[in-house]
């Protein structure tokens, strides 16, 4: 039986862990080829760096405030988002043996290569609240840490070459860019408990047309989140939402889907049907049994020409492919690149100190190979915010 003890145990644990996304068609689409062109995929607003610095500082203030005010935290400084874990499991990711040559980039450059992984399932809510509040669904997360990858790292993970892939169960984020996220951060910090975002959704006299458009995008994303019932975190699809580079001249989004596809997640008839920690209970029950769990990892790819062409369109209501984190690449095919296997049985007991090692881990999209550099405003924001959050959590 597998038990999560330390990262040393993760590296030694047997079993196969594989990441990939299942296509709706049994035919694998052809991957776009790399280009000889070089292109600046990112468009950085003039005042963004100051906004990012402000948010990164206020993230630590929010952690301190919640530790002091929220009784359920018992004085602990927790993650700024995704503080509630359903549990962590160990496994293995294997790059597809038959991966197409033009997809052999970065992590995927060596067919049949296997890596040990640690996977954390969580709620995106900023507090340790019940999995379903007021009868509404919330955003769910899947974070994957891939150990000892080969290549140049953007940021080492406590000195190690680990690749982190962070995902949520919708293909878009709730906030499109740094400007809108700063408004959210200010609203949270101004609330008595540090968890009420209400003021972020109230129009002010100084709002621009862009601000109003961004709010509409946020409401649309929140509606999608609330429509997504998750009964078991091992049975649904997860998405990167924000893009990353794919080598020097292409960009990607990645996604993980249960092998064989998602299982139907029937909406609950009433809040009384669920316990406060029903997602942990479903996860723990599934991995305690003898049947291994697997996910497929697929990627979507855009070329320089595709991004340039999209930016030339007159109608920008959808938002930029790179800079708008609420933009869905829904018409771009998923290409299968790897598989994750979670060996069972494993023990996932949140009260057990064996889970504490995972609790202390920092998952950061910038723990990444240079070939997969996170792109776009939300990802540029995440770099200092995640570093500050992790450092502040260590200061008990």
C-alpha positions as CSV (number, residue, x, y, z in Angstrom):
1,X,0.0,0.0,0.0
2,X,1.3,3.4,-1.0
3,X,1.6,6.1,1.8
4,X,2.7,9.7,1.3
5,X,5.6,10.3,3.7
6,X,8.3,12.5,2.3
7,X,9.5,13.7,-1.1
8,X,12.2,11.0,-0.8
9,X,9.4,8.5,-0.6
10,X,7.8,10.0,-3.7
11,X,10.9,9.5,-5.7
12,X,11.2,5.9,-4.6
13,X,7.6,4.9,-4.8
14,X,6.8,2.4,-7.5
15,X,3.9,2.6,-9.9
16,X,3.3,4.7,-13.0
17,X,1.9,8.2,-13.2
18,X,0.8,9.6,-16.5
19,X,-0.7,12.9,-17.7
20,X,-2.8,13.3,-20.8
21,X,-6.1,14.4,-22.2
22,X,-8.6,12.2,-24.1
23,X,-9.7,13.3,-27.5
24,X,-13.4,13.2,-28.5
25,X,-12.1,11.5,-31.7
26,X,-10.1,8.4,-32.0
27,X,-8.0,10.0,-34.7
28,X,-5.0,12.1,-33.5
29,X,-5.0,15.5,-35.2
30,X,-1.7,16.5,-36.9
31,X,0.4,18.9,-34.7
32,X,1.4,22.3,-36.0
33,X,5.0,22.4,-37.0
34,X,7.5,24.8,-35.5
35,X,8.2,28.0,-37.5
36,X,11.5,29.7,-38.4
37,X,10.0,33.0,-37.2
38,X,10.6,34.6,-33.8
39,X,7.8,36.5,-32.2
40,X,7.1,38.3,-28.9
41,X,3.9,36.4,-27.9
42,X,3.4,38.6,-24.8
43,X,2.0,42.2,-24.8
44,X,2.9,43.8,-21.5
45,X,0.9,46.8,-20.4
46,X,2.9,49.9,-19.4
47,X,1.9,50.0,-15.8
48,X,1.7,46.2,-15.2
49,X,4.9,45.8,-13.2
50,X,3.7,48.2,-10.5
51,X,0.4,46.5,-10.3
52,X,2.1,43.1,-9.9
53,X,4.4,44.4,-7.2
54,X,1.3,45.8,-5.4
55,X,-0.6,42.5,-5.6
56,X,2.5,40.4,-4.5
57,X,2.8,42.6,-1.4
58,X,-0.9,42.5,-0.6
59,X,-1.0,38.7,-1.0
60,X,1.2,38.4,2.1
61,X,-1.0,40.9,4.0
62,X,-4.0,38.8,3.1
63,X,-2.2,35.7,4.4
64,X,-1.4,37.5,7.7
65,X,-4.9,38.9,8.0
66,X,-6.6,35.5,7.5
67,X,-4.3,33.8,9.9
68,X,-5.3,36.3,12.6
69,X,-9.0,36.5,11.8
70,X,-10.2,33.1,10.5
71,X,-10.7,30.6,13.3
72,X,-10.5,27.6,11.1
73,X,-6.8,28.5,10.3
74,X,-5.8,28.3,13.9
75,X,-3.3,31.0,13.4
76,X,-1.6,29.4,10.5
77,X,-0.5,31.2,7.3
78,X,-2.0,29.3,4.4
79,X,-1.8,29.5,0.6
80,X,-3.4,32.6,-0.8
81,X,-5.6,30.4,-3.0
82,X,-6.2,26.7,-3.0
83,X,-5.5,26.4,0.8
84,X,-7.9,23.4,1.2
85,X,-6.4,20.1,0.1
86,X,-8.5,17.0,-0.7
87,X,-5.3,15.0,-0.5
88,X,-2.0,14.3,-2.3
89,X,-1.1,11.2,-4.1
90,X,2.1,9.9,-5.7
91,X,2.5,8.4,-9.2
92,X,4.4,8.4,-12.4
93,X,4.2,10.2,-15.7
94,X,5.4,8.6,-18.9
95,X,5.9,10.4,-22.2
96,X,4.2,8.6,-25.1
97,X,6.4,6.2,-26.9
98,X,5.0,7.2,-30.2
99,X,4.9,11.0,-29.6
100,X,5.2,12.9,-32.9
101,X,8.7,14.3,-33.6
102,X,7.4,17.9,-33.8
103,X,6.0,17.5,-30.3
104,X,9.3,16.3,-28.8
105,X,9.9,19.6,-27.0
106,X,11.1,20.2,-23.4
107,X,9.5,17.7,-21.0
108,X,8.2,15.7,-24.0
109,X,11.6,15.5,-25.8
110,X,12.3,11.9,-24.8
111,X,9.7,9.3,-25.9
112,X,8.9,6.7,-23.2
113,X,10.7,8.7,-20.5
114,X,9.2,8.3,-17.1
115,X,9.2,10.7,-14.1
116,X,8.0,10.4,-10.5
117,X,5.2,12.8,-9.6
118,X,3.3,14.3,-6.7
119,X,-0.3,15.4,-7.3
120,X,-2.3,17.7,-5.1
121,X,-6.1,18.0,-5.4
122,X,-7.7,21.1,-3.9
123,X,-10.4,23.8,-3.8
124,X,-9.6,27.2,-5.4
125,X,-11.5,29.0,-2.6
126,X,-9.4,31.3,-0.5
127,X,-10.6,29.7,2.8
128,X,-10.9,26.3,4.4
129,X,-14.6,26.1,3.8
130,X,-17.0,23.2,3.0
131,X,-16.5,21.8,-0.5
132,X,-20.0,23.1,-1.4
133,X,-21.1,26.4,0.1
134,X,-24.7,27.7,-0.2
135,X,-25.5,24.8,-2.6
136,X,-23.0,26.2,-5.2
137,X,-20.1,24.4,-7.0
138,X,-16.6,25.9,-6.7
139,X,-13.5,25.8,-8.7
140,X,-11.4,22.6,-8.2
141,X,-7.6,22.3,-8.7
142,X,-5.1,19.6,-9.7
143,X,-1.4,20.5,-9.3
144,X,1.3,18.1,-10.5
145,X,4.9,18.2,-9.5
146,X,7.2,16.2,-11.8
147,X,10.5,15.4,-10.3
148,X,14.1,15.6,-11.7
149,X,13.4,16.8,-15.2
150,X,16.3,17.4,-17.6
151,X,17.1,20.9,-18.9
152,X,17.3,24.6,-18.1
153,X,15.0,25.7,-15.3
154,X,13.3,29.1,-15.0
155,X,13.1,28.7,-11.2
156,X,14.5,25.8,-9.3
157,X,12.1,24.1,-6.8
158,X,14.1,24.4,-3.5
159,X,17.2,23.6,-5.5
160,X,15.7,20.8,-7.6
161,X,14.8,20.5,-11.2
162,X,11.0,19.9,-10.8
163,X,8.4,20.8,-13.4
164,X,5.0,22.0,-12.0
165,X,1.8,21.9,-13.9
166,X,-1.1,23.8,-12.3
167,X,-4.7,23.2,-13.5
168,X,-8.3,23.9,-12.6
169,X,-11.5,22.2,-13.8
170,X,-12.5,24.9,-16.3
171,X,-10.6,26.0,-19.4
172,X,-10.5,29.6,-18.3
173,X,-9.7,31.7,-15.3
174,X,-12.2,34.0,-13.6
175,X,-10.1,37.1,-14.1
176,X,-8.6,38.1,-17.5
177,X,-5.6,40.1,-16.6
178,X,-3.5,41.8,-13.9
179,X,-5.7,44.9,-13.8
180,X,-8.8,42.9,-12.9
181,X,-6.9,40.8,-10.4
182,X,-5.6,43.8,-8.6
183,X,-9.2,44.9,-8.2
184,X,-10.0,41.6,-6.6
185,X,-7.0,41.7,-4.3
186,X,-8.0,45.2,-3.1
187,X,-11.5,44.1,-2.4
188,X,-10.4,41.0,-0.5
189,X,-7.9,43.0,1.7
190,X,-10.6,45.7,2.4
191,X,-13.0,43.1,3.7
192,X,-13.0,42.4,7.5
193,X,-12.0,38.7,7.1
194,X,-9.9,39.0,4.0
195,X,-12.2,36.7,2.1
196,X,-15.1,38.8,0.7
197,X,-14.5,39.8,-2.9
198,X,-17.9,41.6,-3.3
199,X,-16.4,45.1,-3.8
200,X,-14.5,43.8,-6.9
201,X,-17.9,43.3,-8.7
202,X,-19.3,46.8,-8.0
203,X,-18.7,49.4,-10.8
204,X,-16.9,52.6,-9.8
205,X,-16.9,56.0,-11.4
206,X,-13.3,55.6,-12.6
207,X,-14.0,52.4,-14.5
208,X,-13.1,52.3,-18.2
209,X,-14.9,50.3,-21.0
210,X,-12.2,47.7,-20.6
211,X,-13.0,47.3,-16.9
212,X,-16.7,46.8,-17.7
213,X,-15.8,44.2,-20.4
214,X,-13.5,42.4,-18.0
215,X,-16.3,42.2,-15.4
216,X,-18.6,40.7,-18.0
217,X,-15.9,38.1,-18.7
218,X,-15.5,37.4,-15.0
219,X,-19.2,36.8,-14.6
220,X,-19.2,34.5,-17.6
221,X,-16.4,32.5,-16.1
222,X,-18.0,32.3,-12.7
223,X,-21.2,31.0,-14.2
224,X,-19.2,28.3,-15.9
225,X,-17.5,27.4,-12.6
226,X,-20.8,27.1,-10.8
227,X,-22.2,24.9,-13.5
228,X,-19.4,22.3,-13.1
229,X,-20.4,19.6,-10.5
230,X,-17.5,17.5,-9.3
231,X,-18.4,14.5,-7.3
232,X,-15.0,12.9,-7.4
233,X,-11.8,14.9,-8.3
234,X,-10.4,11.8,-10.1
235,X,-13.2,11.7,-12.6
236,X,-13.1,15.2,-14.3
237,X,-10.9,17.1,-16.7
238,X,-8.5,19.8,-15.7
239,X,-7.0,22.7,-17.7
240,X,-4.0,25.0,-17.6
241,X,-6.3,28.0,-18.5
242,X,-3.2,30.3,-19.0
243,X,-0.7,29.5,-21.8
244,X,2.9,28.5,-21.8
245,X,5.6,28.5,-24.4
246,X,6.3,25.4,-26.4
247,X,9.9,25.8,-27.5
248,X,10.9,29.1,-29.0
249,X,8.2,29.7,-31.6
250,X,5.0,28.0,-30.4
251,X,2.7,28.3,-27.4
252,X,0.6,25.6,-25.6
253,X,-2.1,25.0,-23.1
254,X,-2.1,21.6,-21.4
255,X,-5.0,19.6,-19.9
256,X,-5.5,16.3,-18.0
257,X,-8.4,14.0,-18.4
258,X,-9.2,10.6,-16.8
259,X,-8.2,7.8,-19.2
260,X,-11.3,6.9,-21.1
261,X,-12.8,10.3,-20.6
262,X,-14.7,12.2,-17.9
263,X,-17.3,10.3,-15.9
264,X,-20.8,12.0,-15.6
265,X,-20.9,14.2,-12.6
266,X,-24.6,14.3,-11.7
267,X,-25.6,17.6,-9.9
268,X,-26.6,17.2,-6.2
269,X,-30.3,17.6,-5.5
270,X,-29.7,19.4,-2.3
271,X,-26.8,20.7,-0.2
272,X,-27.7,18.1,2.5
273,X,-26.5,15.4,0.1
274,X,-22.9,16.3,0.6
275,X,-20.6,16.4,3.6
276,X,-18.2,19.3,4.2
277,X,-15.2,17.3,2.9
278,X,-17.0,15.1,0.4
279,X,-14.2,15.6,-2.3
280,X,-11.5,14.3,0.1
281,X,-13.8,11.3,0.9
282,X,-14.3,10.5,-2.7
283,X,-10.5,10.8,-3.5
284,X,-9.5,8.7,-0.5
285,X,-12.1,6.0,-1.2
286,X,-11.0,5.7,-4.9
287,X,-7.3,5.4,-4.3
288,X,-7.8,3.0,-1.4
289,X,-9.1,0.3,-3.8
290,X,-7.0,-1.9,-6.0
291,X,-7.5,-0.4,-9.5
292,X,-4.9,2.1,-10.6
293,X,-6.1,5.5,-11.7
294,X,-4.8,7.2,-14.8
295,X,-5.0,10.5,-16.6
296,X,-4.1,11.5,-20.2
297,X,-2.1,14.7,-20.7
298,X,-2.9,16.5,-23.9
299,X,-1.7,19.9,-25.2
300,X,-3.1,22.5,-27.5
301,X,-0.7,24.4,-29.7
302,X,-0.7,27.8,-31.4
303,X,1.9,28.9,-33.9
304,X,3.3,32.4,-34.5
305,X,1.1,32.9,-37.5
306,X,-2.0,31.8,-35.7
307,X,-1.4,34.2,-32.8
308,X,-0.6,37.1,-35.2
309,X,-3.7,36.3,-37.4
310,X,-5.9,36.3,-34.3
311,X,-4.6,39.7,-33.2
312,X,-5.4,41.2,-36.5
313,X,-9.1,40.6,-36.1
314,X,-11.2,43.7,-35.7
315,X,-13.5,42.2,-33.1
316,X,-11.5,41.9,-29.8
317,X,-14.5,41.0,-27.6
318,X,-13.1,37.5,-27.1
319,X,-9.8,38.8,-25.7
320,X,-6.2,38.1,-26.6
321,X,-5.1,34.5,-27.0
322,X,-2.1,35.0,-24.7
323,X,-2.9,37.9,-22.5
324,X,-6.6,37.2,-21.6
325,X,-6.9,34.3,-19.2
326,X,-10.6,34.1,-19.8
327,X,-10.0,33.3,-23.5
328,X,-10.9,29.7,-24.3
329,X,-8.9,27.9,-27.1
330,X,-12.0,25.8,-27.7
331,X,-11.5,25.4,-31.5
332,X,-7.9,24.1,-31.1
333,X,-7.3,20.3,-31.1
334,X,-5.9,18.5,-28.1
335,X,-2.8,16.4,-28.9
336,X,-1.9,13.5,-26.7
337,X,1.6,13.6,-25.3
338,X,1.8,11.6,-22.0
339,X,0.0,9.5,-19.5
340,X,-0.2,9.6,-15.7
341,X,-0.8,6.6,-13.6
342,X,-1.7,6.8,-9.9
343,X,-0.9,3.4,-8.4
344,X,-3.3,2.0,-5.8
345,X,-4.0,1.3,-3.0
346,X,-2.7,4.5,-1.4
347,X,-3.7,6.0,2.0
348,X,-4.9,9.6,1.9
349,X,-5.6,10.6,5.5
350,X,-5.6,14.4,6.0
351,X,-5.1,13.9,9.8
352,X,-2.0,11.8,9.2
353,X,1.4,13.5,9.4
354,X,2.3,11.8,6.2
355,X,0.3,14.4,4.3
356,X,2.2,17.3,5.9
357,X,5.1,17.0,3.5
358,X,2.7,17.8,0.6
359,X,1.1,20.6,2.6
360,X,4.4,22.3,2.9
361,X,5.2,22.0,-0.8
362,X,5.2,25.1,-3.1
363,X,3.5,24.5,-6.5
364,X,4.5,27.3,-8.9
365,X,4.1,27.4,-12.7
366,X,7.5,29.0,-12.8
367,X,9.1,25.8,-11.5
368,X,9.4,25.1,-15.2
369,X,11.7,24.2,-18.0
370,X,12.6,27.2,-20.1
371,X,10.9,25.6,-23.1
372,X,7.6,25.8,-21.2
373,X,7.8,29.4,-19.8
374,X,4.5,30.6,-18.5
375,X,3.0,33.4,-20.7
376,X,0.5,36.2,-20.3
377,X,-0.3,38.7,-17.6
378,X,-1.8,36.3,-15.1
379,X,1.3,34.1,-15.4
380,X,3.6,37.1,-15.0
381,X,1.7,37.9,-11.9
382,X,1.9,34.4,-10.5
383,X,5.7,34.4,-10.4
384,X,6.2,36.9,-7.5
385,X,2.8,36.1,-5.9
386,X,3.6,32.4,-5.5
387,X,7.1,33.0,-4.3
388,X,5.9,35.5,-1.7
389,X,3.1,33.2,-0.6
390,X,5.4,30.3,-0.2
391,X,8.0,32.3,1.7
392,X,5.4,33.9,4.0
393,X,3.9,30.4,4.8
394,X,7.3,29.3,6.0
395,X,7.4,32.2,8.5
396,X,5.1,30.7,11.1
